[in-house]
Amino acid sequence: MNKVVAVVGMAGAGKSEVAWLFEKHGFVRVRFGDVTDQEVARRGLPLNEENERAVREALRREQGMAAYARLNLPRIRAALETSDVVIDGLYSWEEYVFLKDCFGENLKLVAVWAPPATRYARLSARKERSLLPEEAAGRDRAEVEKTNKGGPIALANFLVANESSLDELGRQVEHILSEVR
């Protein structure tokens, strides 16, 4: 069976950059946040932090804390037929448990970490979905308190400290790839 690598971390840590590096090495990327974007659009709302948070929380209230893993499972399974998969943006403990039940030892977690000041600077500089530092701090609090995000970070198989250059980030991902494959 092909491998499933789930990337977890706080907003602005570099999850999508790490997922993109896995994609560059042949993994199919499944971005959990696509579900949010599609639901925001379906509701006819502008794509912004307030609406994204409201949709994330509503989906989890309606479908449980594993909603994103469950809703993305068909995409993951379809991609696994031909490739390894990288999940961009695992959030909750319940998502992790759901995926672990589905994929067992074929699931590996990569936690991406950067200090808050670094993440907030990155988030405010984004061209799309940028956040002011106070919005980023609010998102941190909501993710820790409402999505049980700490568990998957604590149990990650690999840790990427993303505090310096893209070259260094690439070296860390190369090391993880050599371990995963």
Secondary structure, DSSP 4 states (H G I P E B T S, - for coil): ---EEEEEE-TTSSHHHHHHHHHHTTPEEEETHHHHHHHHHHTT---SHHHHHHHHHHHHHHH-TTHHHHHHHHHHHHHHTTS-EEEE----HHHHHHHHHHHGGGEEEEEEE--HHHHHHHHHH-SSS---HHHHHHHHHHHHHHS-THHHHHT-SEEEE-SS-HHHHHHHHHHHHHHH-
